[in-house]
Amino acid sequence: MATRVESDSLGSVELPADALYGAHAARARDNFQLSGQGVAAELVSAFAQVKVACARTNAALGYLAPEVADAVVRAAHELAAGQWREAIVVDALQGGAGTSLNMNVNEVLANRAEELLGGRRGEYRLAHPIDHVNLHQSTNDTYPTALKVAAIGLLRQLHVDISELQMAFQRKEGEFAHVVKIGRTQLQDACPMSMAAAFSAWAEGLSRDRWRVSKCEERLRVVNLGGTAIGTGMTAPREYIFAVVERLREETGMGLARAENLVDATQNADVFVEVSGILKAHAVNLLKISADLRLLASGPRAGLGELRLPAMQVGSSIMPGKVNPVICEATAQAAMQVIANDTAITLAAQSGQLELNAFLPLVAHALLGSLSLLCRANRMFRQRCIEGIQVDEAACRAHVDASLSTVTALVPLIGYEAAAALAKHAQDTGRSIAEVVRERQLLSEEALAQALSPAAMTALGFRGQPREPK
């Protein structure tokens, strides 16, 4: 295989002759064999967009030759669109606050631009990774800016995915409005309720998640691009600092703004913790909902069995006929991973020192991982579980008829003490609440039927005359 040799301040590095990456990326690839996972595609695309904004700003201000800027922009657009991804060779986790990724991108864009300008890869005669692609930049302002751009894009997708999941629950709410079931607290029978009410509660939790996700985009719109190494803008022209974010806003279509305090925005990563907290809250809701569905679908004959989840695959290699709630289980595991990622983000963000946080690669890997995972989990949960859920009306009715919790509906008519005695007698004798009421002639048949009707047991509060006050 043909090779070429590149040199840096540490010495020479041998590379494949046609490699788009250069010496820095090659060293980083060998140094950081950690996660075995590449950098998130969204972060690579966002980094390319940052480089477009920087190149165009430098060209507009006369610091970069138009033909070089055009070649860099074309190369960056190719990278943003998914080309040359195999040339991003660094691990997702890396030392140096992300310098290795920045340099990997710089080298790829420089080599591709060199090629577009008529040169050969590795020459860096017409387009140089530092002098041209990285002009007036630092890893310390481009990396967090790219991370915020990538996160905003995924947040917008997550908003759509949560909304669609919420609507799926709302459709089931309407479909199951006529079904009465037993509500349970602490895994014990509580009060009758409609199946619609259960689905509406799940939908409402997702509604809050959707709102939170839409609002937390605002936290990411403030970027430190132009701050260079520590937020003071050293080595960058003043006019570049004031113009570059505007160019990035045009490139991304996002409402980005330059931070008023670039030093703060360069050294502090608390905004990523805040966003991760929102994702954790959504993960908690997904975990709760998936657990509820598994419980209500348990059995199906020796459990609650009130819901029937779509059968997606054979459940056991030893027990014939067994079908497990695998989609709920997978959703729960995705939620657990997001909660774990939140801990990693918290630790990385609080570990910054003085003017820089060196642990942003972990923040990026965990945050973008959580966003991508939640997007996929919401879609999977909706398409392979929620949209196909059915209710077992006979099981729900049987549980209502057998449960002593229906006595709660009689409290406004006969009082708590009488209702408690009624429930105990029914429990001791193995009879239903309705049978004991008739035996003791506590209510007329009409009043009993009304009190235990589906409409009355699932209504918001009761209607009618109260019992006489004491």
N, C-alpha and C positions, 0 to 999 in steps of 0.2 A: 504494500500500500504506500502510495506517495505521501510524503510528509513535508511539513515546513517547520521552521524554528522561529519562535518569537522570544523576545527578551524583555524582562522587567528588572526592577531594582534588585531582585533576588537571584537573577541569573537567567538561564535559557530554559525554554519549555518546548518540547517537540509535540507537534499537533498533526492530525491528518491534514493534508494539503487543502482539502475542500471544506474544512470546518468553518462554520460561521462564527463560532465562539473563539475566544483567544486565550492568552496565557492566564489571565486572572481567573476566568471561569474554569479552566482546566485544573488549576491548583485547588480551587474551591471544591470542585467535584471530587477530587481525591481526598481533600482534608475532611469534608463533612459528609461522610457516609453514615448518616444517622437514621432518619426515618424511612429511607427507601422510597419516599414519596416526592414527586416533583412539586414545583411551585404551582399554586392554584392558577388555572387558566385565566380566571377573572383578574387576578393580580398582574399577570403578564400583559394582558390586553390593556389594563388601566395604566401600567407603566409605559406602554407604547404611546398611549394617548398623552401622557405627561410629556414625553419626548417630542411629540408633534407640537404641542403648545410652546415648548421651550425653543425649538428650532424656528418656528414661525415668528416668535417674538424677537429672537436674535437677528433673524433676517430683516424684519421690518425696521429694526433699529440700526441696521448696518454693521452688525458684529459678525454676521455669517453670510458668506457669499450665497446669492440666491440659488445657484445651481446645486450647491452642497446642501442647502436647506431643503430644496425640493427632493433630492435623493434620500435624505434622512426621513423626510415626511412620508415618502412613498414606501420606504422600507418599514417604517413604523406602522403604517396602515396595513401592510401585509402581515406584520406580526400580530397586530390587534385582531385581524380577521382570522387568525389561526394558522397562518403559514409559519414555517421555521420553528415550530414549537420544539422539535427534537433538538434544536440548538440551545435551548434553555436547559442546561445540564446540571445546575446546582440543586442541592437538596433543599426541601422546604425549610428545614431547620439549619441555621448557619450562624457562626459567630460574625461579629463585625457590624451589627445593627442593620444588616441587609446590604452592605457594600457589595457582596458577591453577586447578588441578584442585579443590582444596579449596573455593575460592570459587565455582567453577562449580557444584559440588554444592550448596553453601550457597544460591546464588541460585535454582537449580532447585527445591530443597525449600521455600525461603521463598515463592517465587511460587506453587507448587502449594498450599502450606498456606494462603497468603493467599486463594487461590481457594476452597479448601474451607471457610474460615471466613466466606465471604461477600464478600470484597474482590475487588479487581481486580489482575491481574498488574502488577508494577512499583510498586505503592503502598507496600508494605512497612510498612503501618500496623498490621496484625494479626499479621504474621509477618515478622521481619527476618532477613536472612542472617547478620549478625554477632551482634546482641543476643539472638536466639533460637536459630537453627540451630547457630551456632558457639559458643554459650555455654560458657565454661570450657574452651575448646579452643584449640589452635594447629594450623597445618599440620604443625608439627614433631613432634607426637605422633599426630595422626590419620592422616597419610599413611603413615608406616612401619607403623603398626598395621594399616591397611587392606591394605597390601602383604603383610603376613604372613598375614592372613586369606585373601586371594586365593590366595597361594602354597600354603597348606595345602590348600585345596580342590582345586587342580590336582594337588598331590602325591598326594592320595588317588586321584584319577582315574588318574594315571600308574601308581600301584601296581597298580590293576586291569588296566590295559592291558598292563603288563609281565608280570603273572601269566598273562594269557590267551595272550600270545605264547610264554612259556615252556612252557605246557601244549601248545601247538601243536607245538613242537619235540619235546616228550616223546612225543606221539602218533606222530610220524614215527619217533622212535627205536624204538618198539615195532614199527611197520610194516616197518621196514627191518632188523630184527635179524638176518635170515638172509643178508644181502648182504655179501660180502667185497670190499674195495677196497684200493687201494694208499694207504698214508699217505705224506705227502710232507713233507720238511723242506728249507727253502731252495729250494723248487720242484724238488727232485730226489726220485726214488723213495727211500723210506725203508724202512718195514716194512708188511706187510699189517695191516689192521685191519677192523673191521666198519663199515658205514655207520651203524649204530646208535651206535657210539662217537663218530663225528663229530657227530651230532645231540645226543648227550648232553652233549658238551663245550660246544656252543653254548647248550644249555638251562641248564647249570650257570652259565655267565657271566651269563645273564639272572636266574638265581636270586639271585646276589650283588647285582645291580642292584636287584632287588625288595626285598631286605633293606635295602640302603642307603637307598633311597627311603623305606621305612617308618620307619626310625630317624631320618632327618634332619628329619622333621616336628617332633620334639622341640625342635630348634634354633630353630624359628620360633614356638613357643608363648609365649615371653616377650616381652611388649609394653610399650611406654612410654606407653600411653594414661593421661592424667592428669598427665603431666610438663610439659605445655604447651610453652613456647618452647624451653627448654634443659634441661629435666629437673628443674627446681626446683619445679615446680607453681605458679609465680607466677600470680596472678589466679584460681586455682581453689580452692574450699573444701577443707579437709582431708578432710571426710567424702565429698565427691565423688571425690577421688583414690582413696580406699580402696574405693569402691563401684562405680565405673564399669566396671572390667574384669570384675567379677562379672556385671554386666548384659550385657556383650558376650559373655561365655561362654554365658549363657542364650540370647542371640539367635542365635549361630552354632552352638551345640552342640559347640564345640571346647574342648579343655582348656587354655584360655589362662590366663596368670598375669602379674601385674604384676611388672615387673623390680624387683629389690631396689635396683639402682643406676640410677635413671631418667636421670641425666646420661650415664652410659655408654651406655645403650640409645638415647639420643637422638642422640649424636654419632657412634657407631661403627656401621659397616655390614658388618663382617667376617662376620657370620652369613650374609649373602646370598652372599658369596664361597664360604663353606663349602658351602652348598646347591648353588650353581652347579657346584662341583667334583664333587659327586655326579652331577649331570646330565651333566657332561662325561665322567665315567667310563662312564656308560650309553651316551652317544653314541659313545665309542670302541668299545664292544662291538658296537653296531649297525653301525658302519663296518666293523669286522673281519668280522662275519658276512656282511654283504651282499657284501663283496669275495670272501670264500670261495665263496659261492654262485655268483657270476658266473663265477669261475674254473672251478668244478666243472661248470658248465653250458655252458662255452665250446664253440664249434664251430657246430652240434652234431656235425658230421662231421669237421671238421679241428681240433678242440680236444679237451679232456678228455671232455666229453659224458657224464659219469657221472650227472648230474642233469638232469631236464627241468623247467624252470620253467614256470608257466602262461603261455600266450601271451595277452598282454593287448591288444596293438595292433600294427598293421603297423609295421615298424621302419625302413623307408627309402622315400624318395621316388624313388630311382633304382635300387635293387637289389631286384628282385622276390623275394618269399618270405622276406625277411630279417625276423626277429623278435628284438628286443633285450630284454635284462633290465631293462626300464624301472623296475620296482618296486624292484629292488635299487639302481638308480642314484638314484632319488628318495629312498630311505631314506638312502643315503650322503650326499646333499646336505643333508638335514635334519640329519644328525649333524654335518656340517661347519659348518652355521650355528650349532648349539648350541655348538660349540667356539669359534667366533668370538664368540658372545655372552658366553662365559665371560671372554674377554679384555676385553670392554667393561665387564663387571661389576667385574672386578678393577681396572681403571683408575679407574672411577667411585668405587668404595668407598675406594680409597686416596687419593682427592683431597679427601676431607672435611677441613675445617679447624676447629680448636678445637671449639666446642660444637655444630657442625651439619655435615652433609653436604648440600651444595647440589645434588648430582648424583643424588639418588634417582630422579628421573624416568627417567634412563637405566637405572639398576639395575632399576626396575620393568618398563620396556619390554623389556629383554633377558631378565630372569629369567622373567617371565610368558610372553614369547614362546617361550623355550626349553621351558617346561613344556607349553604348548599344542601346540607343534610336535612334541614327543616323544610326546605322547598320540596325535596323529593319525598320526604315523609308525609307531608300534607297531601301531595298528589296521590301517593300510593294508598294512603288511608281512605281518601275519598273514593278513588276509582275502584279499589279492590275490596272495600269493606262497607263504607257507609251507604253508597248508592245502591248496594244490593241487600241491605238489611231487611229482614222481614220480622213481623211480630207474631208470636204464637198466642192468639187471642184466647184459646181454650185454657192454656196454662195460666195466663193472667187472670182469667175469670175464676179458675179453680183456686188460685192462691187467695184471691179476694174473698171468696165464699168460705174458705177454710180458716182464714185469719181472724184472730180476735181483735185486730186493730180496727175493724169496722165499728167497734163500740165507741171509738172516739167521735164518730159522727153523731152519736146520741147524747154526748155530754151537754150540749145546749138545751136538750129537752128533759133529761132526767137528772143531771148533775153528775159531778165527778165521782163522788162516793158511791152512788148507786151504779154508775157505769163500771167502776172498779169491781164492785161485788158481782155484777153481772158477768164480767170477763172471767173472774175467778171461778164462778160456778160453771160457766161454759167450758173452761179449761179442765176442771175436775171431772166433769161428766162426759167430755168428748163431744159435746153438742155445739151447734152453731149459735152465734149471737141472736140471730133472728128467731130460732126455735125457743130460746130461753125467754126472750121478750114476749113472745106469744103465750108461753106457758104462764108467765107471771102477769100477763095482761098489763104490761107497763105502758104500752102505746096502742092506739088503734091500728088496724091493718093498713089503713090509708096513711097514717102518720109514719108508720114503720117503713112502708114502701117508699114514701117520699124521702125520708131521712137516708135510706140506704140506696137510693137511686144513683146511677152513674153521674147524673147532672149535679145532684146535691153533694156527693162526695168529692167531686173534683172542682166545684165552684170556688171562687174567691170569697171566703166567708160564708155564713149561712143567711137564709131568708126565712121569714116567718116569725111567729110569736115566741118569745122566750118563755121558759117556765116561770111560775110565780116566784117573786123574790122572797127570800127568807125573812 
